Amino acid sequence: TARREIEQSVAAIYREQERIRANLEVVESGTPLHRRYIDTLTAQEDELERLATRLVRAQADERAARDALTRYLDGL
C-alpha cells in the first residue's frame, strides 16, 4: 500500500541518518565531507517532512476506503 511504501522510505532515511551521524562524529568539522554530511541530513529532514504529509494523506485515504467498504458490506 501507499502507506507502507511511505513508512519504508521513512525507515530507510532514519537508518541512513544514523550512519551519517556516526560518520559526523569522526570527520573533522569544517571539511568538505563534513559539510556534505550536513547537507545530506538537511535534505533528508526536508524529505521526512514531505513524507509525513504524504503519510497523513495515505492514512486518510485508507480510512476512507475502509469506511466505504464497510458501508458497502453493510448494504449487502
Distance bins in CASP14 RR format, pairs under 12 A and 6 or more apart:
PFRMAT RR
TARGET T0000
AUTHOR 0000-0000-0000
RMODE 2
METHOD distances of the structure
MODEL  1
1 7 0 0 0 0 1 0 0 0 0 0 0
1 8 0 0 0 0 0 1 0 0 0 0 0
1 55 0 0 0 0 0 1 0 0 0 0 0
1 58 1 0 0 1 0 0 0 0 0 0 0
1 59 0 0 0 0 0 1 0 0 0 0 0
1 61 0 0 0 0 1 0 0 0 0 0 0
1 62 1 0 0 1 0 0 0 0 0 0 0
1 65 0 0 0 0 1 0 0 0 0 0 0
1 66 0 0 0 0 0 1 0 0 0 0 0
2 8 0 0 0 0 0 1 0 0 0 0 0
2 9 0 0 0 0 0 1 0 0 0 0 0
2 51 0 0 0 0 0 1 0 0 0 0 0
2 54 1 0 0 1 0 0 0 0 0 0 0
2 55 0 0 0 0 1 0 0 0 0 0 0
2 56 0 0 0 0 0 1 0 0 0 0 0
2 57 0 0 0 0 1 0 0 0 0 0 0
2 58 1 0 1 0 0 0 0 0 0 0 0
2 59 0 0 0 0 1 0 0 0 0 0 0
2 60 0 0 0 0 0 1 0 0 0 0 0
2 61 1 0 0 1 0 0 0 0 0 0 0
2 62 0 0 0 0 1 0 0 0 0 0 0
2 65 0 0 0 0 0 1 0 0 0 0 0
3 9 0 0 0 0 0 1 0 0 0 0 0
3 10 0 0 0 0 0 1 0 0 0 0 0
3 51 0 0 0 0 0 1 0 0 0 0 0
3 54 0 0 0 0 1 0 0 0 0 0 0
3 55 1 0 0 1 0 0 0 0 0 0 0
3 56 0 0 0 0 1 0 0 0 0 0 0
3 57 0 0 0 0 1 0 0 0 0 0 0
3 58 1 0 1 0 0 0 0 0 0 0 0
3 59 1 0 0 1 0 0 0 0 0 0 0
3 60 0 0 0 0 0 1 0 0 0 0 0
3 61 0 0 0 0 1 0 0 0 0 0 0
3 62 1 0 1 0 0 0 0 0 0 0 0
3 63 0 0 0 0 0 1 0 0 0 0 0
3 65 0 0 0 0 0 1 0 0 0 0 0
3 66 0 0 0 0 0 1 0 0 0 0 0
4 10 0 0 0 0 0 1 0 0 0 0 0
4 11 0 0 0 0 0 1 0 0 0 0 0
4 55 0 0 0 0 0 1 0 0 0 0 0
4 58 0 0 0 0 1 0 0 0 0 0 0
4 59 0 0 0 0 0 1 0 0 0 0 0
4 62 0 0 0 0 0 1 0 0 0 0 0
5 11 0 0 0 0 0 1 0 0 0 0 0
5 12 0 0 0 0 0 1 0 0 0 0 0
5 51 0 0 0 0 1 0 0 0 0 0 0
5 54 0 0 0 0 1 0 0 0 0 0 0
5 55 0 0 0 0 1 0 0 0 0 0 0
5 58 0 0 0 0 1 0 0 0 0 0 0
6 12 0 0 0 0 0 1 0 0 0 0 0
6 13 0 0 0 0 0 1 0 0 0 0 0
6 47 0 0 0 0 0 1 0 0 0 0 0
6 48 0 0 0 0 0 1 0 0 0 0 0
6 50 0 0 0 0 1 0 0 0 0 0 0
6 51 1 0 1 0 0 0 0 0 0 0 0
6 52 0 0 0 0 1 0 0 0 0 0 0
6 53 0 0 0 0 1 0 0 0 0 0 0
6 54 1 0 1 0 0 0 0 0 0 0 0
6 55 1 0 1 0 0 0 0 0 0 0 0
6 56 0 0 0 0 1 0 0 0 0 0 0
6 57 0 0 0 0 1 0 0 0 0 0 0
6 58 1 0 1 0 0 0 0 0 0 0 0
6 59 0 0 0 0 1 0 0 0 0 0 0
6 61 0 0 0 0 0 1 0 0 0 0 0
6 62 0 0 0 0 0 1 0 0 0 0 0
7 13 0 0 0 0 0 1 0 0 0 0 0
7 14 0 0 0 0 0 1 0 0 0 0 0
7 48 0 0 0 0 0 1 0 0 0 0 0
7 51 0 0 0 0 1 0 0 0 0 0 0
7 52 0 0 0 0 0 1 0 0 0 0 0
7 54 0 0 0 0 0 1 0 0 0 0 0
7 55 1 0 0 1 0 0 0 0 0 0 0
7 58 0 0 0 0 1 0 0 0 0 0 0
7 59 0 0 0 0 0 1 0 0 0 0 0
7 62 0 0 0 0 0 1 0 0 0 0 0
8 14 0 0 0 0 0 1 0 0 0 0 0
8 15 0 0 0 0 0 1 0 0 0 0 0
8 51 0 0 0 0 0 1 0 0 0 0 0
8 55 0 0 0 0 0 1 0 0 0 0 0
9 15 0 0 0 0 0 1 0 0 0 0 0
9 16 0 0 0 0 0 1 0 0 0 0 0
9 44 0 0 0 0 0 1 0 0 0 0 0
9 47 0 0 0 0 1 0 0 0 0 0 0
9 48 0 0 0 0 1 0 0 0 0 0 0
9 50 0 0 0 0 1 0 0 0 0 0 0
9 51 1 0 1 0 0 0 0 0 0 0 0
9 52 0 0 0 0 0 1 0 0 0 0 0
9 54 0 0 0 0 1 0 0 0 0 0 0
9 55 0 0 0 0 1 0 0 0 0 0 0
9 58 0 0 0 0 0 1 0 0 0 0 0
10 16 0 0 0 0 0 1 0 0 0 0 0
10 17 0 0 0 0 0 1 0 0 0 0 0
10 44 0 0 0 0 0 1 0 0 0 0 0
10 45 0 0 0 0 0 1 0 0 0 0 0
10 47 0 0 0 0 1 0 0 0 0 0 0
10 48 1 0 0 1 0 0 0 0 0 0 0
10 49 0 0 0 0 0 1 0 0 0 0 0
10 50 0 0 0 0 0 1 0 0 0 0 0
10 51 1 0 1 0 0 0 0 0 0 0 0
10 52 1 0 0 1 0 0 0 0 0 0 0
10 53 0 0 0 0 0 1 0 0 0 0 0
10 54 0 0 0 0 1 0 0 0 0 0 0
10 55 1 0 0 1 0 0 0 0 0 0 0
10 58 0 0 0 0 0 1 0 0 0 0 0
11 17 0 0 0 0 0 1 0 0 0 0 0
11 18 0 0 0 0 0 1 0 0 0 0 0
11 48 0 0 0 0 0 1 0 0 0 0 0
11 51 0 0 0 0 0 1 0 0 0 0 0
11 55 0 0 0 0 0 1 0 0 0 0 0
12 18 0 0 0 0 0 1 0 0 0 0 0
12 19 0 0 0 0 0 1 0 0 0 0 0
12 44 0 0 0 0 1 0 0 0 0 0 0
12 47 0 0 0 0 0 1 0 0 0 0 0
12 48 0 0 0 0 0 1 0 0 0 0 0
12 51 0 0 0 0 0 1 0 0 0 0 0
13 19 0 0 0 0 0 1 0 0 0 0 0
13 20 0 0 0 0 0 1 0 0 0 0 0
13 40 0 0 0 0 0 1 0 0 0 0 0
13 41 0 0 0 0 1 0 0 0 0 0 0
13 43 0 0 0 0 1 0 0 0 0 0 0
13 44 1 0 1 0 0 0 0 0 0 0 0
13 45 0 0 0 0 1 0 0 0 0 0 0
13 46 0 0 0 0 0 1 0 0 0 0 0
13 47 1 0 0 1 0 0 0 0 0 0 0
13 48 1 0 1 0 0 0 0 0 0 0 0
13 49 0 0 0 0 0 1 0 0 0 0 0
13 50 0 0 0 0 0 1 0 0 0 0 0
13 51 1 0 0 1 0 0 0 0 0 0 0
13 52 0 0 0 0 0 1 0 0 0 0 0
14 20 0 0 0 0 0 1 0 0 0 0 0
14 21 0 0 0 0 0 1 0 0 0 0 0
14 41 0 0 0 0 0 1 0 0 0 0 0
14 44 0 0 0 0 1 0 0 0 0 0 0
14 45 0 0 0 0 0 1 0 0 0 0 0
14 47 0 0 0 0 0 1 0 0 0 0 0
14 48 0 0 0 0 1 0 0 0 0 0 0
14 51 0 0 0 0 0 1 0 0 0 0 0
15 21 0 0 0 0 0 1 0 0 0 0 0
15 22 0 0 0 0 0 1 0 0 0 0 0
15 44 0 0 0 0 0 1 0 0 0 0 0
16 22 0 0 0 0 0 1 0 0 0 0 0
16 23 0 0 0 0 0 1 0 0 0 0 0
16 37 0 0 0 0 0 1 0 0 0 0 0
16 40 0 0 0 0 1 0 0 0 0 0 0
16 41 0 0 0 0 1 0 0 0 0 0 0
16 43 0 0 0 0 0 1 0 0 0 0 0
16 44 1 0 0 1 0 0 0 0 0 0 0
16 45 0 0 0 0 0 1 0 0 0 0 0
16 47 0 0 0 0 0 1 0 0 0 0 0
16 48 0 0 0 0 0 1 0 0 0 0 0
17 23 0 0 0 0 0 1 0 0 0 0 0
17 24 0 0 0 0 0 1 0 0 0 0 0
17 37 0 0 0 0 1 0 0 0 0 0 0
17 38 0 0 0 0 0 1 0 0 0 0 0
17 40 0 0 0 0 1 0 0 0 0 0 0
17 41 1 0 0 1 0 0 0 0 0 0 0
17 42 0 0 0 0 0 1 0 0 0 0 0
17 43 0 0 0 0 0 1 0 0 0 0 0
17 44 1 0 1 0 0 0 0 0 0 0 0
17 45 0 0 0 0 1 0 0 0 0 0 0
17 47 0 0 0 0 0 1 0 0 0 0 0
17 48 0 0 0 0 1 0 0 0 0 0 0
18 24 0 0 0 0 0 1 0 0 0 0 0
18 25 0 0 0 0 0 1 0 0 0 0 0
18 41 0 0 0 0 0 1 0 0 0 0 0
18 44 0 0 0 0 0 1 0 0 0 0 0
19 25 0 0 0 0 0 1 0 0 0 0 0
19 26 0 0 0 0 0 1 0 0 0 0 0
19 37 0 0 0 0 1 0 0 0 0 0 0
19 40 0 0 0 0 0 1 0 0 0 0 0
19 41 0 0 0 0 0 1 0 0 0 0 0
19 44 0 0 0 0 0 1 0 0 0 0 0
20 26 0 0 0 0 0 1 0 0 0 0 0
20 27 0 0 0 0 1 0 0 0 0 0 0
20 33 0 0 0 0 0 1 0 0 0 0 0
20 34 0 0 0 0 0 1 0 0 0 0 0
20 36 0 0 0 0 1 0 0 0 0 0 0
20 37 1 0 1 0 0 0 0 0 0 0 0
20 38 0 0 0 0 1 0 0 0 0 0 0
20 39 0 0 0 0 0 1 0 0 0 0 0
20 40 1 0 1 0 0 0 0 0 0 0 0
20 41 1 0 1 0 0 0 0 0 0 0 0
20 42 0 0 0 0 0 1 0 0 0 0 0
20 43 0 0 0 0 0 1 0 0 0 0 0
20 44 0 0 0 0 1 0 0 0 0 0 0
20 45 0 0 0 0 0 1 0 0 0 0 0
21 27 0 0 0 0 0 1 0 0 0 0 0
21 34 0 0 0 0 0 1 0 0 0 0 0
21 37 0 0 0 0 1 0 0 0 0 0 0
21 38 0 0 0 0 0 1 0 0 0 0 0
21 40 0 0 0 0 0 1 0 0 0 0 0
21 41 1 0 0 1 0 0 0 0 0 0 0
21 44 0 0 0 0 0 1 0 0 0 0 0
22 37 0 0 0 0 0 1 0 0 0 0 0
23 31 0 0 0 0 0 1 0 0 0 0 0
23 33 0 0 0 0 1 0 0 0 0 0 0
23 34 0 0 0 0 1 0 0 0 0 0 0
23 36 0 0 0 0 1 0 0 0 0 0 0
23 37 1 0 1 0 0 0 0 0 0 0 0
23 38 0 0 0 0 0 1 0 0 0 0 0
23 40 0 0 0 0 1 0 0 0 0 0 0
23 41 0 0 0 0 0 1 0 0 0 0 0
24 30 0 0 0 0 0 1 0 0 0 0 0
24 31 0 0 0 0 0 1 0 0 0 0 0
24 33 0 0 0 0 1 0 0 0 0 0 0
24 34 1 0 0 1 0 0 0 0 0 0 0
24 35 0 0 0 0 0 1 0 0 0 0 0
24 36 0 0 0 0 0 1 0 0 0 0 0
24 37 1 0 1 0 0 0 0 0 0 0 0
24 38 1 0 0 1 0 0 0 0 0 0 0
24 39 0 0 0 0 0 1 0 0 0 0 0
24 40 0 0 0 0 0 1 0 0 0 0 0
24 41 0 0 0 0 1 0 0 0 0 0 0
25 34 0 0 0 0 0 1 0 0 0 0 0
25 37 0 0 0 0 0 1 0 0 0 0 0
26 33 0 0 0 0 0 1 0 0 0 0 0
26 34 0 0 0 0 0 1 0 0 0 0 0
26 37 0 0 0 0 0 1 0 0 0 0 0
27 33 1 0 1 0 0 0 0 0 0 0 0
27 34 1 0 1 0 0 0 0 0 0 0 0
27 35 0 0 0 0 1 0 0 0 0 0 0
27 36 0 0 0 0 1 0 0 0 0 0 0
27 37 1 0 0 1 0 0 0 0 0 0 0
27 38 0 0 0 0 0 1 0 0 0 0 0
28 34 1 0 0 1 0 0 0 0 0 0 0
28 35 0 0 0 0 0 1 0 0 0 0 0
28 37 0 0 0 0 0 1 0 0 0 0 0
29 35 0 0 0 0 1 0 0 0 0 0 0
29 37 0 0 0 0 0 1 0 0 0 0 0
29 38 0 0 0 0 1 0 0 0 0 0 0
30 36 0 0 0 0 0 1 0 0 0 0 0
30 37 0 0 0 0 0 1 0 0 0 0 0
30 38 0 0 0 0 1 0 0 0 0 0 0
31 37 0 0 0 0 1 0 0 0 0 0 0
31 38 0 0 0 0 0 1 0 0 0 0 0
32 38 0 0 0 0 0 1 0 0 0 0 0
32 39 0 0 0 0 0 1 0 0 0 0 0
33 39 0 0 0 0 0 1 0 0 0 0 0
33 40 0 0 0 0 0 1 0 0 0 0 0
34 40 0 0 0 0 0 1 0 0 0 0 0
34 41 0 0 0 0 0 1 0 0 0 0 0
35 41 0 0 0 0 0 1 0 0 0 0 0
35 42 0 0 0 0 0 1 0 0 0 0 0
36 42 0 0 0 0 0 1 0 0 0 0 0
36 43 0 0 0 0 0 1 0 0 0 0 0
37 43 0 0 0 0 0 1 0 0 0 0 0
37 44 0 0 0 0 0 1 0 0 0 0 0
38 44 0 0 0 0 0 1 0 0 0 0 0
38 45 0 0 0 0 0 1 0 0 0 0 0
39 45 0 0 0 0 0 1 0 0 0 0 0
39 46 0 0 0 0 0 1 0 0 0 0 0
40 46 0 0 0 0 0 1 0 0 0 0 0
40 47 0 0 0 0 0 1 0 0 0 0 0
41 47 0 0 0 0 0 1 0 0 0 0 0
41 48 0 0 0 0 0 1 0 0 0 0 0
42 48 0 0 0 0 0 1 0 0 0 0 0
42 49 0 0 0 0 0 1 0 0 0 0 0
43 49 0 0 0 0 0 1 0 0 0 0 0
43 50 0 0 0 0 0 1 0 0 0 0 0
44 50 0 0 0 0 0 1 0 0 0 0 0
44 51 0 0 0 0 1 0 0 0 0 0 0
45 51 0 0 0 0 0 1 0 0 0 0 0
45 52 0 0 0 0 0 1 0 0 0 0 0
46 52 0 0 0 0 0 1 0 0 0 0 0
46 53 0 0 0 0 0 1 0 0 0 0 0
47 53 0 0 0 0 0 1 0 0 0 0 0
47 54 0 0 0 0 0 1 0 0 0 0 0
48 54 0 0 0 0 0 1 0 0 0 0 0
48 55 0 0 0 0 1 0 0 0 0 0 0
49 55 0 0 0 0 0 1 0 0 0 0 0
49 56 0 0 0 0 0 1 0 0 0 0 0
50 56 0 0 0 0 0 1 0 0 0 0 0
50 57 0 0 0 0 0 1 0 0 0 0 0
51 57 0 0 0 0 0 1 0 0 0 0 0
51 58 0 0 0 0 1 0 0 0 0 0 0
52 58 0 0 0 0 0 1 0 0 0 0 0
52 59 0 0 0 0 0 1 0 0 0 0 0
53 59 0 0 0 0 0 1 0 0 0 0 0
53 60 0 0 0 0 0 1 0 0 0 0 0
54 60 0 0 0 0 0 1 0 0 0 0 0
54 61 0 0 0 0 0 1 0 0 0 0 0
55 61 0 0 0 0 0 1 0 0 0 0 0
55 62 0 0 0 0 0 1 0 0 0 0 0
56 62 0 0 0 0 0 1 0 0 0 0 0
56 63 0 0 0 0 0 1 0 0 0 0 0
57 63 0 0 0 0 0 1 0 0 0 0 0
57 64 0 0 0 0 0 1 0 0 0 0 0
58 64 0 0 0 0 0 1 0 0 0 0 0
58 65 0 0 0 0 0 1 0 0 0 0 0
59 65 0 0 0 0 0 1 0 0 0 0 0
59 66 0 0 0 0 0 1 0 0 0 0 0
60 66 0 0 0 0 0 1 0 0 0 0 0
60 67 0 0 0 0 0 1 0 0 0 0 0
61 67 0 0 0 0 0 1 0 0 0 0 0
61 68 0 0 0 0 0 1 0 0 0 0 0
62 68 0 0 0 0 0 1 0 0 0 0 0
62 69 0 0 0 0 0 1 0 0 0 0 0
63 69 0 0 0 0 0 1 0 0 0 0 0
63 70 0 0 0 0 0 1 0 0 0 0 0
64 70 0 0 0 0 0 1 0 0 0 0 0
64 71 0 0 0 0 0 1 0 0 0 0 0
65 71 0 0 0 0 0 1 0 0 0 0 0
65 72 0 0 0 0 0 1 0 0 0 0 0
66 72 0 0 0 0 0 1 0 0 0 0 0
66 73 0 0 0 0 0 1 0 0 0 0 0
67 73 0 0 0 0 0 1 0 0 0 0 0
67 74 0 0 0 0 0 1 0 0 0 0 0
68 74 0 0 0 0 0 1 0 0 0 0 0
68 75 0 0 0 0 0 1 0 0 0 0 0
69 75 0 0 0 0 0 1 0 0 0 0 0
69 76 0 0 0 0 0 1 0 0 0 0 0
70 76 0 0 0 0 0 1 0 0 0 0 0
END
